[in-house]
Amino acid sequence: MNDEYPDQGAGADDEDLYSERTVAGGPSAGDAPVAAADPAGPPPTGDDRVDAAVAGLNRLAATSADEHVAVLEEVHGRLRDILGELDETPETSEEPGQR
């Protein structure tokens, strides 16, 4: 119980705390299982390097949850490398100081 705000606290004994923790519209215990992601994968980005990196996410379905972090870190690292290359590429269409 909170002395400053006595109306707030642990709540009533009949309060359904589980329902507050569920996501609206999300599956409940009686619902059918959620379908897997689209097997075709995400739509193309227009950059073959990015598409190849993002395609690495397709491995998540075939790996255990313990291995997901490694897969996600690998994909994230590849995307960061691509962004880093873009930062290093000089812009030839603009002269310095003009935008």
C-alpha positions as semicolon CSV with decimal commas, in nm:
position;residue;x (nm);y (nm);z (nm)
1;M;0,000;0,000;0,000
2;N;0,119;0,348;-0,076
3;D;0,073;0,607;0,204
4;E;0,086;0,901;-0,035
5;Y;-0,174;0,746;-0,269
6;P;-0,389;0,518;-0,051
7;D;-0,624;0,427;-0,339
8;Q;-0,336;0,269;-0,529
9;G;-0,166;-0,045;-0,421
10;A;-0,195;-0,418;-0,439
11;G;-0,550;-0,410;-0,572
12;A;-0,860;-0,600;-0,487
13;D;-0,856;-0,971;-0,423
14;D;-1,104;-1,030;-0,706
15;E;-0,894;-0,839;-0,960
16;D;-0,794;-1,044;-1,266
17;L;-0,424;-0,961;-1,302
18;Y;-0,368;-1,216;-1,578
19;S;-0,605;-1,038;-1,816
20;E;-0,407;-0,716;-1,770
21;R;-0,089;-0,890;-1,880
22;T;-0,227;-1,032;-2,201
23;V;-0,202;-0,844;-2,527
24;A;-0,529;-0,724;-2,674
25;G;-0,618;-0,941;-2,969
26;G;-0,338;-1,183;-2,887
27;P;-0,385;-1,557;-2,871
28;S;-0,535;-1,704;-2,557
29;A;-0,505;-2,057;-2,426
30;G;-0,803;-2,174;-2,634
31;D;-0,697;-2,015;-2,962
32;A;-0,536;-2,200;-3,249
33;P;-0,157;-2,170;-3,277
34;V;-0,022;-1,864;-3,453
35;A;0,088;-1,932;-3,810
36;A;0,457;-1,910;-3,894
37;A;0,598;-1,611;-4,077
38;D;0,563;-1,588;-4,453
39;P;0,801;-1,852;-4,599
40;A;0,880;-1,621;-4,891
41;G;1,044;-1,383;-4,645
42;P;1,030;-1,007;-4,631
43;P;0,990;-0,803;-4,948
44;P;1,309;-0,701;-5,127
45;T;1,472;-0,379;-5,010
46;G;1,636;-0,288;-5,339
47;D;1,987;-0,354;-5,204
48;D;2,113;-0,707;-5,260
49;R;2,351;-0,684;-4,960
50;V;2,067;-0,589;-4,725
51;D;1,843;-0,859;-4,870
52;A;2,115;-1,120;-4,814
53;A;2,167;-1,004;-4,455
54;V;1,795;-1,003;-4,374
55;A;1,760;-1,349;-4,532
56;G;1,971;-1,472;-4,241
57;L;1,662;-1,424;-4,023
58;N;1,505;-1,721;-4,202
59;R;1,737;-1,944;-3,996
60;L;1,549;-1,852;-3,677
61;A;1,271;-2,101;-3,746
62;A;1,518;-2,389;-3,767
63;T;1,720;-2,296;-3,457
64;S;1,649;-2,334;-3,090
65;A;1,564;-2,025;-2,886
66;D;1,908;-2,044;-2,725
67;E;2,067;-1,984;-3,068
68;H;1,842;-1,692;-3,168
69;V;2,066;-1,430;-3,006
70;A;2,364;-1,543;-3,214
71;V;2,162;-1,534;-3,537
72;L;2,021;-1,189;-3,457
73;E;2,366;-1,055;-3,365
74;E;2,509;-1,186;-3,692
75;V;2,234;-1,023;-3,900
76;H;2,265;-0,700;-3,702
77;G;2,642;-0,697;-3,753
78;R;2,606;-0,745;-4,129
79;L;2,352;-0,461;-4,150
80;R;2,581;-0,233;-3,944
81;D;2,871;-0,315;-4,179
82;I;2,657;-0,219;-4,479
83;L;2,558;0,110;-4,316
84;G;2,923;0,174;-4,232
85;E;3,019;0,123;-4,595
86;L;2,755;0,376;-4,698
87;D;2,903;0,631;-4,457
88;E;3,250;0,577;-4,603
89;T;3,137;0,614;-4,965
90;P;3,212;0,967;-5,089
91;E;2,924;1,149;-5,249
92;T;3,035;1,242;-5,600
93;S;2,716;1,417;-5,703
94;E;2,759;1,707;-5,462
95;E;3,044;1,948;-5,419
96;P;3,170;2,002;-5,063
97;G;2,968;2,258;-4,874
98;Q;2,666;2,241;-5,108
99;R;2,342;2,057;-5,040
